[in-house]
């Protein structure tokens, strides 16, 4: 999921009660819920390397304890730096109206581990997926129920974190006593909202996949079918069905159980395997892309001078509507071959304009 959702979830989990057990809980949880995404820095070494290693070891069960240790060490460093810049306060002394809560480092490590594991679960709910058993098993797993940015989740958590502060300003104006910890009820409600979104989307996703599997497509039975989420409406899904000869993409209304209610379906026929596509699939990009993609489609375009450009795209990130609007494929990869089918270049993203 997006970084903001991860960090806001960590802040809400802290405010829900964990910040009452130890100091620095909110800082630790907020960082830990986002820490696994540090592997995004791998994209500085190129799109292919990024595609190969993103959501790898840092998003695994093996890596979670190490990520938790790194976050705890960072928080400890911040704590030491801040302490060195402040006047020493005797242990157990009071700070203002409240007793000073000291950091419990063992408990903070447990909090950081919790954050890393929940991050894995949140990423598992979207259609990009995770590899939880890396590096021993590189298989991708995805639930396909929540869009990478869910507005309902974001709004619920932002309100839970902002409204208690505004209410505190009002109570201070009228002279009410200021609580040491505030916003617990709002944080719990926001987390319940997140759980409700996941529950509803999980149920509707199953209904959408069942509807896709219950039909035939051009007199062919589906080999497999998937439904991918849209940002707001939990009843609206992008369906992808694979048959022996083609892919069909169609919107699904899980509320009514209808597939393609507006006749927008798009059929993408599987291209014939050729020496050109075989050479492209054996390239580094081809191997990395096909290991990651779930509905790969490989197309060839002939360039000047007897060269070829082979495009890799994954249909789980497209829809019938985007294809009808002639939008380019998302997260595509390209391999350019010379006339002898040797790799000239490989890249991800949009291809340069070629004559």
C-alpha positions in Angstrom: 0.0 0.0 0.0 1.0 3.6 -0.2 3.5 5.0 2.5 1.0 7.4 4.0 -1.4 4.6 4.8 1.3 2.5 6.4 2.5 5.4 8.6 -1.0 6.5 9.6 -1.8 2.9 10.6 1.2 2.8 12.8 0.2 6.1 14.5 -3.4 4.9 15.0 -2.2 1.6 16.5 0.0 3.5 19.0 -2.8 5.9 20.0 -5.2 2.9 20.4 -3.3 2.2 23.6 0.2 1.0 23.0 1.6 4.5 23.7 0.5 4.1 27.3 3.0 1.3 27.9 6.3 3.0 26.9 7.7 6.3 25.6 8.6 6.6 21.9 5.8 4.1 21.0 4.3 6.4 18.3 7.6 7.2 16.7 8.6 3.5 16.7 5.3 2.2 15.3 5.1 4.9 12.6 8.6 4.1 11.4 8.2 0.4 11.6 4.9 0.3 9.7 6.8 2.0 6.7 10.3 0.6 7.2 10.0 -2.4 4.8 9.5 0.0 1.9 13.1 1.1 2.3 13.8 -1.5 -0.5 12.3 1.1 -2.9 15.8 2.6 -3.0 16.9 -0.3 -5.2 15.2 1.5 -8.1 18.2 3.9 -8.1 20.1 0.9 -9.7 17.6 0.7 -12.5 14.0 -0.4 -13.2 14.8 -4.0 -13.8 16.8 -4.4 -10.6 14.0 -2.6 -8.8 11.4 -4.9 -10.2 13.5 -7.9 -9.3 14.2 -7.0 -5.6 11.3 -4.7 -4.6 9.1 -6.4 -1.9 11.7 -9.0 -1.4 13.7 -9.7 1.8 12.5 -6.6 3.6 8.9 -7.8 3.0 9.5 -11.3 4.2 9.0 -13.2 7.5 12.8 -13.7 7.6 13.5 -10.0 7.2 10.9 -8.7 9.6 13.0 -9.3 12.8 15.9 -7.5 11.2 13.8 -4.6 10.1 12.4 -4.3 13.6 16.0 -4.3 15.0 17.0 -1.5 12.5 13.9 0.6 13.5 14.6 0.1 17.2 18.3 1.1 16.7 17.2 4.2 14.8 14.7 5.2 17.5 17.4 4.6 20.2 19.8 6.9 18.2 17.2 9.6 18.0 16.4 9.3 21.7 20.1 9.6 22.6 20.6 12.6 20.4 17.6 14.3 21.8 18.6 13.5 25.4 22.0 15.0 24.9 20.5 18.3 23.8 18.1 18.5 26.7 18.7 19.1 30.4 19.1 16.0 32.4 15.9 15.0 34.2 16.3 12.6 37.2 14.7 9.1 36.6 11.2 9.0 37.9 10.9 12.7 38.0 7.7 14.4 36.9 7.5 16.4 33.7 4.8 19.0 33.9 1.5 17.5 35.2 2.3 14.0 34.2 4.8 11.4 35.3 7.5 10.9 32.7 7.1 7.7 30.8 10.5 6.0 30.1 11.3 4.0 27.0 11.1 0.2 27.3 13.4 -1.0 24.6 12.4 -4.6 24.7 8.7 -3.6 24.3 9.6 -1.2 21.5 11.3 -3.9 19.6 8.1 -6.0 19.9 6.2 -3.0 18.6 8.6 -2.6 15.7 8.2 -6.3 14.8 4.5 -5.9 14.9 4.8 -3.0 12.5 6.9 -4.9 10.0 4.5 -7.9 10.1 1.4 -5.7 9.7 3.1 -4.0 6.8 3.4 -7.4 5.0 -0.3 -8.1 5.6 -1.3 -4.7 4.2 0.8 -5.1 1.1 -0.7 -8.7 0.7 -4.2 -7.2 0.4 -3.4 -5.4 -2.8 -2.8 -6.9 -6.3 1.0 -6.2 -6.4 1.6 -8.8 -3.7 4.4 -9.9 -1.5 7.0 -12.7 -1.2 6.7 -13.6 2.5 8.9 -16.6 2.3 11.9 -15.0 0.5 14.7 -15.7 0.1 13.9 -19.4 0.4 10.8 -19.2 -1.7 10.3 -16.4 -4.2 6.6 -17.1 -5.0 4.3 -14.1 -5.0 1.1 -14.0 -2.9 -1.7 -11.4 -3.3 -5.2 -11.2 -2.0 -6.3 -8.6 -4.6 -8.9 -6.9 -2.5 -7.7 -3.4 -1.6 -6.5 -0.8 -4.1 -2.9 0.5 -3.4 -4.4 3.8 -2.2 -7.7 3.4 -0.4 -9.4 6.8 0.2 -11.8 5.4 2.9 -8.9 4.1 5.0 -7.0 7.3 4.6 -9.9 9.6 5.6 -10.8 7.4 8.6 -7.2 7.5 10.0 -6.6 11.2 9.2 -9.8 12.2 11.1 -8.9 9.9 14.0 -5.5 11.6 14.3 -6.6 15.2 13.7 -10.0 15.5 15.4 -8.8 14.7 19.0 -6.2 17.5 18.7 -8.9 20.0 17.6 -11.2 18.9 20.4 -8.3 19.4 22.8 -8.0 23.0 21.7 -11.7 23.5 22.4 -11.5 21.9 25.9 -8.4 23.9 26.8 -10.2 27.1 25.8 -13.0 26.3 28.3 -10.5 25.4 31.0 -11.1 21.6 31.1 -8.4 19.3 32.4 -5.9 18.2 29.7 -5.6 14.4 29.5 -2.2 12.8 29.3 -3.3 10.5 26.4 -6.0 11.5 24.0 -7.5 10.1 20.8 -7.7 6.5 21.9 -11.3 6.0 21.1 -11.0 7.7 17.7 -7.9 5.6 16.9 -9.8 2.4 17.8 -12.7 3.4 15.6 -10.4 4.1 12.7 -8.7 0.7 13.0 -12.2 -0.9 13.1 -13.0 1.0 9.9 -9.9 -0.5 8.3 -10.9 -4.0 9.4 -14.5 -3.4 8.0 -13.1 -2.3 4.7 -10.9 -5.4 4.4 -13.8 -7.7 5.5 -16.3 -6.2 3.0 -13.8 -6.2 0.2 -12.8 -9.8 0.9 -16.4 -10.9 0.7 -17.1 -8.9 -2.5 -13.9 -10.1 -4.1 -14.9 -13.7 -3.7 -18.3 -12.9 -5.3 -16.7 -11.2 -8.2 -14.3 -14.1 -8.9 -17.2 -16.6 -8.6 -19.2 -14.6 -11.2 -16.2 -14.6 -13.6 -15.7 -18.4 -13.2 -19.4 -19.1 -13.8 -19.4 -18.1 -17.5 -18.0 -19.3 -20.7 -16.1 -16.9 -23.0 -16.5 -17.3 -26.8 -17.5 -20.9 -26.0 -14.3 -21.5 -24.0 -14.1 -22.3 -20.4 -11.9 -20.1 -18.2 -8.6 -21.5 -17.2 -8.3 -19.0 -14.4 -9.9 -15.7 -13.4 -9.1 -12.8 -11.1 -10.8 -9.7 -9.9 -8.8 -6.6 -9.1 -10.0 -3.7 -6.9 -10.9 -0.1 -7.8 -10.2 2.8 -5.4 -13.5 3.6 -3.9 -16.4 1.3 -4.8 -16.1 -2.1 -3.1 -18.6 -3.6 -5.5 -16.7 -2.6 -8.7 -13.9 -4.8 -9.9 -11.6 -5.2 -13.0 -12.0 -8.8 -14.1 -9.4 -10.7 -16.1 -10.2 -14.1 -17.5 -7.7 -16.4 -19.2 -8.8 -19.1 -21.6 -6.8 -21.4 -23.8 -6.5 -18.8 -26.6 -7.1 -15.4 -25.2 -7.6 -13.1 -22.2 -10.8 -11.2 -21.7 -11.0 -8.1 -19.5 -14.4 -6.9 -18.3 -15.7 -4.9 -15.3 -17.6 -6.9 -12.7 -20.4 -5.7 -10.3 -20.1 -8.0 -7.3 -23.2 -6.5 -5.8 -25.5 -7.8 -8.6 -23.1 -10.6 -9.7 -23.1 -9.2 -13.2 -20.0 -9.5 -15.5 -19.6 -6.7 -18.1 -23.0 -5.0 -17.4 -22.2 -2.2 -19.9 -20.7 -4.3 -22.7 -17.2 -3.0 -22.3 -15.3 -6.3 -22.5 -12.0 -6.3 -24.3 -10.4 -9.5 -25.8 -6.6 -9.8 -26.0 -5.5 -12.8 -28.1 -2.4 -14.7 -27.0 0.3 -14.0 -29.7 2.1 -16.9 -31.3 5.4 -17.9 -29.8 8.3 -17.0 -32.2 12.1 -17.0 -32.1 11.8 -13.2 -31.4 9.6 -13.6 -28.3 11.6 -16.6 -27.1 14.8 -14.5 -27.3 13.2 -11.7 -25.4 11.9 -14.0 -22.7 15.4 -15.4 -22.1 16.8 -11.9 -21.5 17.2 -10.6 -17.9 14.2 -8.4 -18.2 12.1 -11.2 -19.6 13.0 -13.6 -16.8 12.4 -11.0 -14.1 9.2 -9.7 -15.6 7.7 -13.2 -16.2 8.6 -14.2 -12.6 6.6 -11.3 -11.3 3.7 -11.0 -13.7 0.5 -13.0 -13.3 -1.2 -12.2 -16.5 1.7 -11.5 -18.9 1.1 -10.6 -22.5 4.1 -10.3 -24.9 3.8 -8.4 -28.1 6.4 -7.7 -30.9 6.9 -4.6 -33.0 9.2 -4.6 -35.9 11.6 -1.6 -36.0 13.7 -0.2 -38.8 16.9 -2.1 -39.8 15.4 -5.5 -39.1 15.3 -4.9 -35.3 12.5 -5.8 -32.9 10.9 -4.3 -29.8 9.2 -6.8 -27.6 6.7 -5.4 -25.0 5.9 -7.2 -21.7 2.7 -6.1 -20.0 0.7 -7.5 -17.0 -3.0 -7.3 -17.5 -3.8 -7.2 -13.8 -2.8 -3.5 -13.9 -5.0 -2.7 -16.8 -8.8 -2.6 -17.4 -11.3 -2.7 -20.2 -11.9 1.0 -19.7 -8.2 2.0 -19.8 -7.7 0.0 -23.0 -10.8 1.6 -24.6 -9.3 5.0 -23.8 -6.0 4.0 -25.4 -4.0 4.4 -22.2 -0.6 2.8 -22.3 0.2 -0.2 -20.2 1.3 0.3 -16.6 4.5 -1.3 -15.3 5.5 -2.5 -18.8 8.9 -3.8 -19.8 10.7 -3.7 -23.2 13.5 -5.6 -24.8 15.0 -4.4 -28.1 16.7 -7.1 -30.2 19.0 -6.7 -33.2 18.4 -8.7 -36.5 20.4 -11.6 -35.0 18.0 -11.6 -32.0 20.7 -10.3 -29.6 19.7 -8.0 -26.9 20.4 -4.3 -27.6 18.7 -2.7 -24.7 16.2 -3.5 -21.9 14.1 -1.1 -19.9 10.9 -0.6 -17.9 8.4 2.3 -18.3 7.4 3.9 -21.5 9.4 3.3 -24.7 11.1 6.1 -26.6 9.4 7.3 -29.8 10.8 5.2 -32.6 10.3 5.4 -36.3 
